[in-house]
């Protein structure tokens, strides 16, 4: 059981199939990062959920939105030592650096494949780019594959004074995959 929420239902795109499209007259709402963190922790501590599934409409730019999504996961993991499951929907066209950072905090990363054909995407979501979506998916796959290869290689041994040597682990990257 996951808390499945949108950071915001505001979106700059006007996809004909989406209730949250820019031209829709639905009421808009936007969580602050600390609100999502607190909601997640509250539900998790009461054993109502096992983790978080976080997505978002696109606000300002793909990078701005992805930064906010990643920051939720970072705060949960680093500031609250959250051990639950985190699934992040990545934002198409977000920078490679943000995707790499997202994978360090999330158990699983995914991206929406909006429509099965390029023609369908152009007809219903002309502002979106099929090649951009494919590029983003490829970047995720590349990071996941690189992390698995790194984990398969013998890790260097760290020796601390007075401590037994042990292998250092590479940072995990989206261990549950894409």
C-alpha positions as CSV (number, residue, x, y, z in Angstrom):
1,X,0.0,0.0,0.0
2,X,1.5,3.3,-1.2
3,X,0.5,6.9,-0.7
4,X,0.0,7.9,-4.3
5,X,-0.1,11.6,-4.8
6,X,0.8,14.4,-7.2
7,X,3.0,17.2,-6.0
8,X,0.7,19.4,-8.0
9,X,-2.1,19.0,-10.5
10,X,-1.0,22.2,-12.2
11,X,0.6,21.5,-15.6
12,X,2.0,23.7,-18.3
13,X,1.1,21.2,-21.0
14,X,-2.3,21.0,-22.7
15,X,-2.6,17.3,-23.4
16,X,-6.2,16.5,-24.6
17,X,-6.4,13.3,-22.7
18,X,-5.5,14.7,-19.3
19,X,-7.9,16.2,-16.8
20,X,-5.1,18.3,-15.4
21,X,-4.2,19.9,-18.8
22,X,-3.5,23.6,-18.8
23,X,-6.9,24.5,-20.4
24,X,-8.9,22.5,-17.9
25,X,-10.9,24.3,-15.3
26,X,-10.3,21.9,-12.5
27,X,-9.3,23.4,-9.2
28,X,-5.5,23.5,-8.8
29,X,-3.6,22.5,-5.7
30,X,0.1,22.3,-4.9
31,X,1.8,20.6,-2.0
32,X,4.9,22.1,-0.4
33,X,7.8,19.7,0.0
34,X,7.5,19.6,3.7
35,X,3.7,18.8,3.4
36,X,4.4,15.7,1.3
37,X,7.2,14.6,3.7
38,X,5.0,15.1,6.8
39,X,2.0,13.3,5.2
40,X,4.2,10.4,4.2
41,X,5.8,10.1,7.6
42,X,2.4,10.4,9.4
43,X,0.8,7.6,7.4
44,X,3.9,5.4,7.5
45,X,4.2,5.7,11.3
46,X,0.6,4.7,11.7
47,X,1.2,1.6,9.4
48,X,-1.3,2.9,6.9
49,X,1.2,2.8,4.0
50,X,4.5,1.1,3.1
51,X,5.8,3.9,1.0
52,X,5.3,6.8,-1.4
53,X,4.4,7.0,-5.1
54,X,5.1,10.5,-6.1
55,X,4.3,12.2,-9.5
56,X,3.6,15.7,-10.5
57,X,2.2,18.0,-13.2
58,X,4.9,20.1,-14.8
59,X,5.4,23.5,-13.2
60,X,7.7,26.2,-14.7
61,X,10.1,23.6,-16.3
62,X,10.9,19.9,-16.3
63,X,14.0,20.6,-14.2
64,X,12.2,22.8,-11.6
65,X,9.5,20.1,-11.2
66,X,12.1,17.2,-11.0
67,X,14.1,19.2,-8.4
68,X,11.0,19.3,-6.2
69,X,10.2,15.7,-6.6
70,X,13.8,14.7,-5.8
71,X,13.9,17.0,-2.8
72,X,10.9,15.2,-1.3
73,X,12.7,11.9,-1.5
74,X,16.0,13.4,-0.3
75,X,14.4,14.9,2.8
76,X,12.6,11.6,3.6
77,X,15.8,9.6,3.3
78,X,18.4,11.9,4.7
79,X,16.6,14.0,7.2
80,X,14.1,11.5,8.5
81,X,15.9,8.2,7.8
82,X,12.7,6.9,6.0
83,X,13.1,3.2,5.3
84,X,9.9,2.8,3.3
85,X,9.5,2.3,-0.4
86,X,9.8,5.3,-2.7
87,X,8.6,5.3,-6.3
88,X,9.2,8.5,-8.3
89,X,7.7,9.4,-11.6
90,X,10.5,11.2,-13.4
91,X,9.8,14.2,-15.6
92,X,10.6,13.9,-19.3
93,X,13.4,16.2,-20.4
94,X,14.7,16.7,-16.8
95,X,18.5,16.9,-16.7
96,X,20.7,13.9,-16.4
97,X,22.0,15.1,-13.1
98,X,18.5,15.2,-11.6
99,X,17.7,11.7,-12.8
100,X,21.0,10.4,-11.3
101,X,20.2,12.1,-8.0
102,X,16.6,10.7,-8.0
103,X,17.9,7.2,-8.4
104,X,20.0,7.5,-5.2
105,X,16.9,8.2,-3.1
106,X,14.2,6.2,-4.9
107,X,13.6,2.5,-4.9
108,X,12.0,2.7,-8.4
109,X,12.0,5.3,-11.1
110,X,9.5,5.4,-13.9
111,X,8.4,7.7,-16.7
112,X,5.0,7.9,-18.3
113,X,4.8,6.6,-21.8
114,X,2.0,8.9,-22.9
115,X,0.8,7.1,-26.0
116,X,1.9,4.1,-28.0
117,X,2.6,5.9,-31.2
118,X,4.4,9.0,-32.3
119,X,1.3,10.0,-34.4
120,X,-1.0,9.6,-31.4
121,X,1.3,11.7,-29.2
122,X,1.4,14.5,-31.9
123,X,-2.4,14.4,-32.2
124,X,-3.3,14.5,-28.5
125,X,-0.2,16.1,-26.9
126,X,1.6,18.2,-29.5
127,X,3.7,20.0,-26.9
128,X,5.4,16.7,-25.9
129,X,8.2,15.0,-27.7
130,X,8.3,11.3,-28.3
131,X,12.1,11.4,-28.8
132,X,12.5,13.2,-25.5
133,X,10.4,10.6,-23.6
134,X,12.5,7.8,-25.2
135,X,15.7,9.7,-24.3
136,X,14.7,10.1,-20.7
137,X,13.8,6.4,-20.5
138,X,17.2,5.5,-22.0
139,X,19.0,7.7,-19.5
140,X,17.3,5.9,-16.7
141,X,18.2,2.5,-18.1
142,X,21.8,3.6,-18.5
143,X,22.1,4.7,-14.9
144,X,20.5,1.5,-13.7
145,X,22.7,-0.7,-15.8
146,X,25.8,1.2,-14.7
147,X,24.9,0.8,-11.0
148,X,24.4,-2.9,-11.5
149,X,27.7,-3.2,-13.2
150,X,29.4,-1.3,-10.4
151,X,27.7,-3.5,-7.8
152,X,29.0,-6.6,-9.6
153,X,32.6,-5.5,-9.5
154,X,34.6,-6.2,-6.4
155,X,34.5,-3.1,-4.3
156,X,37.7,-1.5,-3.0
157,X,38.6,-2.3,0.6
158,X,38.6,0.5,3.1
159,X,40.9,0.2,6.0
160,X,40.2,2.4,9.1
161,X,42.7,2.4,12.0
162,X,41.6,-0.3,14.5
163,X,38.8,-1.6,12.3
164,X,38.4,-4.7,10.3
165,X,38.7,-4.2,6.6
166,X,35.4,-4.5,4.7
167,X,34.2,-3.8,1.2
168,X,32.7,-0.4,0.6
169,X,29.4,-0.5,-1.3
170,X,28.7,1.7,-4.2
171,X,25.7,4.0,-3.9
172,X,22.6,2.1,-4.9
173,X,20.6,3.4,-7.8
174,X,16.9,2.6,-8.1
175,X,17.4,-1.0,-6.9
176,X,13.8,-1.9,-7.9
177,X,14.5,-0.8,-11.4
178,X,12.5,1.1,-14.0
